[in-house]
């Protein structure tokens, strides 16, 4: 038994519900491994502390009732042990126990939250050992924006994720304006409108802002992650039940999440990980499988549906061609911006100075100078867009607690007389640490 297996089995070991061979293997590992012994000792001390704290212990005992109900509904004893492991990963384990013990007390103190936790635990069990998954989603976002972007004022855009969970794992995330593929060896992003691609020469579990989708695709872990989010952000869980048009029973778990960003932060509610949301999970009652998810964004004018997973395929047969990204022969490969040897003061520029230098270079069509600030290929489409632009006004730059970019308010006039006001995002990149454009055009 290795460390990971031992730590996943600690609760079951201390509750004496492991079979003899597993218990012996766990004991032998603990005898030989000081790190796992510390984990076990920490969990033992917690149990002792809770046992002496009457009211608190009574509240925590709800976890036991959850586990008892789960055991009653499972025909195999091994399923019960797996459920204990699942709850352990949700923040009740020895390694994290000191930091989350009191949170766990609050989380499980109410009967409704305990029952909602039971539904999510059953959903995690139903997603055990997935070999593949396909998520069909629709998101309010710009077709060409990054995968985490949301905007409640926009129409829905189709977003799909296919994942082969076997080793080496492979995945593909696709929306109208961009596609990202990990083929088991490398990871590639293709921007359709710009006909530009960026390749990372190694596999990635979640590159190019696709992390939130990958977390959802790993359903067993995602339900646990949502529980941890509820713990860390002080969110609440609610359980309701409904019947669909065919008469099938559904369990509905609603989770309120807070981004932690202050009101007025520029990036609040602009991306999934910076948004205050209400997430509604729907599970099939008999099987426990997660069937759908809706994410509602909290806005001053009311909640707006910004994302919906309307179909989840468990263990589908995936076409190997999904992970073979065919790119046009004339694709523009994106490279990291290089420091300009003829501009030694570039690194000393402020974000405002860099923004002005970028726009003014576009205005005089000095594309060599523009390339010092613009990391993507400068094609005819880009030139037609910004050629001859005039800077009307630049404001003082500001930051967001969710991002390391600086945002420069700008007002520019195009050749046709149209005026645009927005915020240009700049970051210091490359060995020269010069400012490059990161978004906002």
C-alpha positions in Angstrom: 0.0 0.0 0.0 1.4 3.4 -1.0 0.9 6.8 0.8 -2.0 7.9 -1.3 -3.9 4.6 -0.8 -3.1 4.6 2.9 -4.4 8.2 3.4 -7.5 7.5 1.5 -8.2 4.5 3.8 -7.4 6.2 7.1 -11.0 6.9 8.1 -12.1 3.4 7.2 -9.1 2.0 9.1 -9.9 4.0 12.3 -13.6 3.0 12.0 -12.5 -0.7 11.7 -14.5 -1.2 8.5 -11.6 -2.3 6.3 -11.3 -6.0 5.6 -8.5 -7.9 7.3 -6.0 -7.8 4.4 -6.6 -4.0 3.7 -6.3 -3.3 7.5 -3.1 -5.3 7.7 -1.6 -3.5 4.7 -2.6 -0.1 6.1 -1.1 -1.0 9.5 2.2 -2.2 7.9 2.4 1.1 5.9 1.8 3.2 9.0 4.5 1.3 10.9 7.0 2.1 8.1 5.9 5.7 7.1 6.2 8.6 9.6 4.3 11.0 7.3 1.2 8.8 7.2 1.5 8.1 10.9 1.3 11.9 11.5 -1.8 12.0 9.3 -3.4 9.2 11.3 -2.5 10.8 14.6 -4.0 14.1 13.5 -7.3 12.4 12.6 -7.3 10.4 15.8 -6.8 13.6 17.9 -9.7 15.3 16.0 -12.0 12.4 16.8 -11.0 12.6 20.5 -11.6 16.4 20.6 -15.0 16.1 18.9 -16.0 13.3 21.2 -15.5 15.6 24.2 -17.4 18.5 22.8 -21.0 17.6 23.3 -22.9 20.0 21.1 -20.2 20.1 18.4 -19.9 16.4 18.4 -23.6 16.0 18.0 -23.6 18.2 15.0 -20.7 16.4 13.4 -22.5 13.1 14.0 -24.7 14.1 11.0 -21.8 12.9 8.9 -22.2 9.5 10.4 -25.9 9.5 9.6 -25.1 10.5 6.0 -22.8 7.5 5.8 -25.3 5.3 7.4 -28.0 6.2 4.9 -25.5 5.7 2.1 -24.6 2.2 3.4 -28.3 1.4 3.6 -28.7 2.1 -0.1 -25.6 0.3 -1.3 -25.6 -3.4 -1.8 -21.8 -3.8 -1.6 -19.7 -3.0 1.4 -16.9 -1.7 -0.9 -19.2 1.1 -2.0 -19.6 2.3 1.5 -15.8 2.4 2.0 -15.4 4.4 -1.3 -18.0 6.9 0.0 -16.0 7.4 3.2 -12.9 8.0 1.0 -15.0 10.5 -1.0 -16.0 12.5 2.1 -12.4 12.3 3.2 -11.3 14.0 0.0 -13.9 16.7 0.6 -12.0 18.2 3.4 -12.6 15.8 6.3 -9.3 14.1 6.0 -6.3 14.1 8.4 -4.1 16.3 6.2 -6.6 19.1 6.0 -8.6 18.4 9.1 -7.1 21.0 11.4 -8.0 23.8 9.0 -11.5 22.7 8.0 -12.8 20.9 11.1 -14.9 23.8 12.4 -16.1 24.5 8.8 -17.2 20.9 8.5 -19.2 21.3 11.7 -21.1 24.2 10.3 -21.5 22.6 6.9 -23.1 19.4 8.1 -25.0 20.8 11.1 -28.3 21.3 9.2 -30.3 18.3 8.1 -31.0 19.7 4.6 -27.3 20.3 4.0 -26.5 16.8 5.1 -29.1 15.3 2.7 -27.8 17.5 -0.1 -24.3 16.2 0.7 -25.6 12.7 0.5 -27.0 13.3 -3.0 -23.6 14.7 -4.1 -21.8 11.8 -2.6 -24.0 9.4 -4.4 -23.4 11.3 -7.6 -19.6 11.0 -7.1 -20.0 7.3 -6.6 -22.0 7.0 -9.8 -19.2 8.7 -11.7 -16.6 6.4 -10.3 -14.0 5.0 -12.8 -15.1 6.9 -15.9 -13.1 5.9 -19.0 -14.5 8.8 -21.1 -17.0 11.6 -20.9 -18.6 14.1 -23.2 -20.2 17.4 -22.0 -22.5 19.4 -24.2 -22.8 23.0 -22.8 -24.0 26.4 -23.8 -22.5 29.5 -22.4 -23.2 33.2 -22.6 -19.9 34.4 -24.1 -18.2 35.8 -27.1 -17.4 33.1 -29.6 -13.7 34.0 -29.9 -13.1 34.8 -26.2 -11.2 32.5 -23.9 -13.0 29.5 -22.5 -13.6 30.9 -19.0 -15.2 34.1 -20.2 -18.9 34.9 -19.5 -21.1 37.8 -20.3 -24.8 37.9 -19.3 -25.6 40.3 -22.1 -24.5 37.9 -24.8 -26.3 35.1 -26.6 -25.5 31.5 -25.8 -22.6 29.8 -27.6 -22.1 26.0 -27.8 -19.1 24.6 -26.0 -18.2 20.9 -26.0 -15.7 18.9 -24.0 -14.6 15.4 -24.9 -12.2 13.6 -22.5 -10.5 10.2 -22.7 -9.7 9.4 -19.1 -7.5 6.5 -19.8 -3.7 6.8 -19.7 -2.4 8.7 -21.5 -5.4 11.0 -21.1 -6.6 13.1 -24.0 -9.1 15.9 -24.3 -10.7 18.5 -26.7 -12.6 21.7 -25.8 -14.4 23.4 -28.7 -16.3 26.6 -29.2 -17.0 28.5 -32.4 -14.0 30.8 -32.2 -11.3 28.5 -30.7 -10.4 24.9 -30.0 -7.9 23.4 -27.6 -6.7 19.8 -27.9 -4.4 17.7 -25.8 -3.4 14.5 -27.6 -1.5 12.9 -24.8 1.9 14.3 -25.9 1.3 18.0 -26.5 -1.3 20.7 -26.1 -2.5 23.1 -28.9 -4.7 26.1 -29.0 -6.2 27.2 -32.4 -7.8 30.7 -32.8 -10.1 30.3 -35.8 -10.7 34.0 -36.6 -7.0 34.9 -36.4 -5.9 31.6 -38.0 -3.3 31.4 -35.3 -2.1 28.5 -33.1 0.0 28.1 -30.0 1.5 24.8 -29.1 2.8 23.6 -25.7 5.2 20.7 -26.3 3.9 18.6 -23.4 0.6 17.3 -22.2 -1.5 19.5 -19.9 -4.4 18.6 -17.7 -6.2 21.9 -18.2 -4.5 24.6 -20.4 -5.8 27.8 -22.1 -8.4 28.6 -19.4 -10.2 25.3 -19.8 -9.8 24.3 -16.1 -13.4 24.9 -15.1 -14.6 22.5 -17.7 -12.1 19.9 -16.8 -13.1 20.1 -13.2 -16.7 19.5 -14.2 -15.7 16.6 -16.5 -14.0 14.9 -13.6 -17.4 14.5 -12.1 -16.4 12.4 -9.0 -13.8 15.1 -8.1 -15.9 18.0 -9.1 -18.7 17.2 -6.6 -16.0 17.1 -4.0 -14.5 20.4 -5.2 -17.9 22.0 -4.9 -18.2 20.8 -1.3 -14.7 22.3 -0.6 -15.8 25.5 -2.2 -18.9 25.6 0.0 -16.6 25.1 3.0 -14.0 27.7 2.2 -16.4 30.4 1.0 -19.1 29.8 3.6 -21.6 28.9 1.0 -24.8 26.9 1.5 -26.3 23.7 0.0 -30.0 23.1 -0.5 -31.8 20.0 -1.7 -35.1 19.7 -3.5 -36.8 17.0 -5.5 -38.8 17.2 -8.7 -40.3 15.0 -11.4 -39.6 15.6 -15.1 -42.1 15.3 -18.0 -41.6 11.5 -18.2 -42.3 11.0 -14.5 -38.6 10.4 -13.6 -37.6 11.5 -10.1 -34.7 14.0 -9.9 -32.7 15.3 -6.9 -31.7 19.0 -7.2 -28.8 20.4 -5.2 -28.4 24.2 -5.2 -25.0 25.7 -4.2 -24.4 29.4 -3.7 -20.8 30.4 -4.4 -18.9 33.6 -3.8 -15.9 34.6 -5.7 -14.4 36.5 -2.8 -13.8 39.6 -5.0 -15.0 43.0 -3.8 -17.9 44.7 -5.4 -16.5 47.0 -8.2 -13.5 44.9 -9.0 -13.0 45.1 -12.8 -12.9 41.3 -13.3 -15.7 40.3 -11.0 -18.4 38.3 -12.8 -16.3 38.3 -16.0 -15.0 34.8 -15.7 -16.3 31.6 -14.1 -13.6 31.8 -11.3 -14.4 35.4 -10.5 -18.2 35.2 -10.4 -20.8 35.1 -7.7 -23.1 32.3 -8.8 -25.9 30.0 -8.0 -25.2 26.5 -9.3 -28.0 24.0 -9.7 -27.1 20.3 -10.1 -29.7 17.8 -11.2 -29.2 14.1 -10.4 -31.2 11.1 -11.6 -32.6 9.7 -8.3 -32.4 5.9 -9.0 -28.9 5.9 -10.5 -27.5 8.9 -8.7 -25.9 10.2 -11.9 -25.4 13.9 -12.5 -27.5 14.7 -15.5 -27.4 18.5 -15.9 -26.0 21.7 -14.4 -27.2 25.3 -14.6 -25.1 28.3 -13.4 -26.8 31.5 -12.7 -24.8 34.7 -12.3 -25.8 37.1 -9.6 -26.2 40.6 -11.1 -27.7 43.8 -9.7 -30.8 43.3 -11.8 -31.3 39.7 -10.8 -29.9 36.2 -11.5 -29.1 35.4 -15.2 -28.5 31.9 -16.6 -25.0 32.1 -18.1 -24.0 28.4 -18.5 -25.9 25.2 -18.9 -24.7 21.6 -19.3 -27.7 20.0 -21.0 -26.1 16.6 -21.7 -23.6 14.4 -20.1 -22.5 11.2 -21.8 -20.8 8.7 -19.5 -18.2 6.4 -21.0 -19.0 7.2 -24.7 -17.0 5.7 -27.5 -14.9 8.6 -28.7 -13.5 8.9 -32.2 -9.7 9.0 -32.0 -9.8 11.8 -34.7 -11.2 14.2 -32.1 -7.7 14.5 -30.6 -6.0 15.0 -34.0 -6.2 18.7 -34.5 -5.9 19.4 -38.3 -4.6 22.9 -38.8 -4.5 24.9 -42.0 -1.2 24.9 -43.9 -0.9 28.7 -43.6 -1.6 28.8 -39.9 0.3 31.5 -38.0 2.2 30.1 -35.1 2.3 32.2 -32.0 5.6 32.7 -30.3 6.5 34.3 -27.0 7.3 38.0 -27.5 11.0 38.7 -27.5 12.7 41.7 -25.9 13.6 44.4 -28.4 17.4 44.8 -28.5 17.1 48.3 -30.0 14.9 49.6 -27.1 16.8 49.1 -23.8 14.3 51.4 -22.0 11.3 49.3 -22.8 11.4 47.5 -19.6 11.2 50.8 -17.7 8.0 51.9 -19.4 4.8 52.3 -17.4 1.7 50.5 -18.6 0.3 53.8 -19.8 3.4 54.6 -21.8 3.3 51.1 -23.4 -0.4 51.5 -24.3 0.3 54.8 -26.0 3.4 53.5 -27.8 1.3 50.6 -29.1 -1.6 52.6 -30.4 0.6 55.3 -31.9 2.6 52.7 -33.7 -0.6 51.3 -35.1 -1.6 54.8 -36.2 1.5 55.3 -38.3 1.4 51.6 -39.5 4.8 50.8 -38.0 4.1 47.1 -37.6 7.6 46.3 -36.5 7.1 48.5 -33.5 3.6 47.1 -32.9 5.0 43.6 -32.8 7.0 44.5 -29.7 3.7 44.9 -27.8 1.4 42.5 -29.7 2.2 38.8 -29.1 -0.1 37.4 -31.9 0.6 37.3 -35.6 0.0 40.7 -37.3 -2.1 39.7 -40.3 -4.1 41.8 -42.8 -7.2 41.6 -40.6 -5.3 43.1 -37.7 -3.8 45.8 -39.8 -7.2 46.8 -41.3 -8.6 47.0 -37.8 -6.0 49.3 -36.2 -4.3 51.0 -39.1 -4.5 54.8 -38.8 -6.0 54.7 -35.3 -5.8 57.9 -33.2 -5.4 58.1 -29.4 -8.0 60.5 -28.0 -7.5 59.7 -24.3 -5.6 57.4 -22.0 -6.5 57.1 -18.3 -4.5 55.9 -15.3 -4.0 52.2 -15.1 -5.6 50.0 -12.5 -5.5 46.4 -11.3 -7.8 43.6 -10.3 -7.2 41.3 -7.3 -8.0 38.4 -9.7 -5.3 39.1 -12.3 -1.7 40.3 -12.5 -2.4 42.5 -15.5 -2.7 46.3 -15.5 -5.7 47.8 -17.2 -5.3 51.1 -19.1 -8.6 53.0 -19.9 -8.4 54.2 -23.5 -10.5 56.1 -26.0 -9.4 55.7 -29.7 -10.8 56.8 -33.0 -10.6 54.6 -36.1 -10.1 55.6 -39.7 -13.8 55.6 -40.4 -14.5 58.0 -37.5 -15.9 55.5 -35.1 -14.8 55.8 -31.5 -14.1 53.0 -29.0 -13.7 53.2 -25.2 -12.5 50.2 -23.3 -9.6 49.0 -21.1 -6.4 47.6 -22.5 -4.9 44.7 -20.5 -1.1 44.6 -20.4 1.3 42.2 -18.7 5.1 42.1 -18.3 6.3 39.0 -20.3 9.4 37.5 -21.7 13.0 37.7 -20.5 13.0 41.5 -21.0 9.9 42.0 -18.8 8.4 44.4 -21.2 4.7 45.2 -21.5 2.7 43.1 -23.9 -1.0 43.3 -24.8 -3.0 40.7 -23.0 -6.5 41.7 -24.1 -9.0 44.5 -24.3 -9.0 45.3 -28.0 
